[in-house]
Amino acid sequence: MSVGSTIAYYARTDSTAVAEAVIATALFTAALGAGGYATRRDLSFLYRILFVLLLGLILFGVVLVFVNLPGAAIIYALLGLAIFGLYVLVDFNRLRRAGREEAIPLAAGIFLDVFNIFLFFLRVFARR
């Protein structure tokens, strides 16, 4: 419900930001997904590194709640895009090798990756 009200707010106040975020998310995901699916090498070793980077991003976000740094919001969004972009790459690479039993967890993971990418692009394109 929280995200729905956030997107509704952006749609009312800056609808072009929502449209730009949707288009950028589609292109970003398609490019990285295709690259990950086309890569023959197994990239699953990156999951551990990405998890540590995600924890660092969360910690950085907590620090930003208490400290006001100029330009920190855009840096946070760009770091989030890089991390979740790599998650898309690795998840689509794993999709290439996955069996039927991994389909649902992979689909859920890819959905969450794309959803987070959309939210980060929304933060980048929002005009405040």
N, C-alpha and C positions, 0 to 999 in steps of 0.2 A: 504494500500500500504506500509505503514511503517513496519508493522509486516512481510509482505511478503519479503521485502528486508532484514530484520533482519534474518529471517529463511534461506534465500538464502545465506547470508554471513556465517552463522554457517555451512550450508551444504557444502560450498566451503572450509572453513578453518578447520572445525572439524566435519566431518560427523558422527563420532561415538557418539558425544554428542547428535546429533539430534536423532539417533537411540535409544540411551539409554533413552532419554527424552520421546520418544514415548512409549517405553515398560514400563517405570516406570509410566507414566501417565495412561496407560491402566490398569495396575495392581492396582495402587492406587485408581483409580476411581471404578474399579470393586469391590474391597474389601469394600470401604466405601459405595458405592451405595448399595451393597447387605446387608451390615449391617444396613443402614438406612431403606431400604425397609423391612427388617425382623423385625425391632423394632416395637412393637405394640404401645408403648407409643407415644403420639403426641409430637413432638419435635419443633413445630413451635414457642414456646416461646423463642427459641435460636436466632431467626432472629434479634431481637433488640440488643442482646449482640454481635452478629456477625457484625452488622452494625457499632457499636461503635468500635469494634476491627479493622474493615476495615478502618475506618476513622483514627485510630491511626497508622495503617500501612502506609497509604497515607502520613500522617504528618511525620512519620519516614523517608519515601522516600524523601520528600522535604528537610528535614534536611540533609540527606546524599548527596544531590546535593551540599550543601555549606560546609559541614564538611567531611573531609576524615578520617574515622575511620578504623583501621585495622580489617579485617574480617567482616565488617558491611554488605557487599554485600551478603555473605552467610547467615548471620543472617536474613537479610531482606527476602531472598528467603525461608528460613525455616519457618519464621513466615507467609509468604504468603501461603506456602503449608499447614500449620496448619489451617489457616483461611478458605481457599478455600476447604480444605478437609472437614471441618465441614459444609460448605455450601453444599457440595455434599451429605453428610449424611442427613442433614435436608431436602434438596430438594427431595431426593429419598424417605424419610419418608413421605413427603407431597404428593408425586406422588401416594403413596399407597392409600391415602384418596381422591384424586382429582377426580373431575367430568370432563366431556368433555369440559366445558368452561374454565378450568384451564390448559388444555393440552398444548396449544401453549406457554403461558407465562412460564410454567414449563420447557418445552423443550428448550426455549431460555435461561432460567436461568442456566440449566444444561450444555448447550453448552458453555456458558461464564465461568462457573466454570471449566470445563475441559480445555478450552483454556488457562485460567490463570494458571492452574496447569501445563500444558505443558510448558508455558513460564518460570515458576519458576523452573521446573526441568531442562530446558535448561540452565538456569543460574547456577544451581548447578553442572551440568555435563560438562559445558564448561571448557576447559583447556586453560587458558590465560598465 
